[in-house]
Amino acid sequence: GGRGMYGKNVHLAVLKNHENKSGITIHFVNEHYDDGEIILQKSCVISPNETVNSLQKKIHSLEFKYFPKTIEKIVLQ
């Protein structure tokens, strides 16, 4: 993560580093970049023939599944 790590940039970096999993981190926002308290983390397995586009689809799937549930949970607390 960190500055500049969004969209295809992060997926490409993950694949170049030969990671075996990737995922999402949902966190509160504060005055520092990517520094807020973590609310939820979810991951997916990276297959040997993974591409940037296929990994991006896996990550989007996690985002679509968990962002609404997490926001709802926070709002209803």
N, C-alpha and C positions, 0 to 999 in steps of 0.2 A: 504494500500500500504506500500511501504518501502522495506528495505533490506530483501531478502528471499521470498518476495511475488511475485511469478511468477508461471505460470502453475497451476497445481492442488493444490499447496500450498495455493494460494490466494482463489481459489474456495472453498476449504475445510474450510478455516477460515471464509469466508462469510456465509457458511451454518451453521457452529458451532455457529456463532453469531446471527443466526435467522434473518438475514437481509431480507428485502422484495424486494430489488433490488440490482443489481450489474451493472458493466459496464466497459467502457474503458476511459482512459484519454490519449490524444495525446498531448505531450508537447515538447518544445524545450529542448535540452540537454545543461546543463552548468556544472560547476565544482562540483556541489553538487548533491548528489543522489536524484533522483525524485523531483527536485526543480525548473526545468525550467518553463518558462512561459507557461501556458496552452493554447493550440490552439483549442482543441475541446474535449468535453465530451459527451458521449452517454450512455444510460442505458437500461437495460431490467428488466422485472419483474421476480421475483423468485417465482415459483409456490410452493404450499405446499408439493408436492411430488418430488421436485427437487433433483437430484443427482449431484455429482461432475461432472460426464460425461455429463449429460444433460446441466448443467450450462456452462461447458467448450464449448460445441457446440454453445450455445447462444452467448457467448463472442467471439468465433472465427468468427461467422457470422457478428457481429458488426465490428470486425477488418477487415475482408475481404471487407466489404462494405465501411468503412470510411477511412482506411489508404490510399488507392490509391487516393481517391478524395482529401484528405487533402494534400498529398504530391504534387499532381498536382497543387492545388491551390497555395501552397507556391512557387513552382518552376516558375509558370507563373506570379507571382506578379511583 
